[in-house]
């Protein structure tokens, strides 16, 4: 019973506990602002205006901006340029299938006897007078 009540409270208040409730002042009852469409249309008009570049050629403002982004030394502008050209790269890193992969450990030839003895559960030979133990540190 207690779990059902907690679940009901969670769905009412949202995941963060600050979900929308009746007459919440944060609710946007008017929807998306209409003036944003006008703003976008104006920005597109400005972007389509022709400008003269340093070489005397004519291109649009948006083309000039994208060329600046492509030549920029700022990585954020370069990434924005590539994202607009080819789409945003995925941020999720796939890790499935990496858990149970075999691991190959390579050893030097002089370590062979010691590694084989440890693998078999035997005492490794002490050819080096304990130097390998001293190298391990505290």
Residue pairs with C-beta under 8 A, 6 or more apart in sequence:
12 19
12 21
13 19
13 21
14 20
20 26
20 27
46 61
47 60
47 61
47 62
47 65
48 60
48 61
48 62
49 60
49 61
50 58
50 59
50 60
51 58
51 59
51 60
51 61
51 64
52 58
53 59
53 64
59 67
66 81
66 84
68 77
69 77
69 78
69 80
69 81
70 78
70 81
72 78
72 81
83 89
107 115
113 124
113 125
113 127
114 124
114 125
114 132
117 123
117 124
117 125
118 124
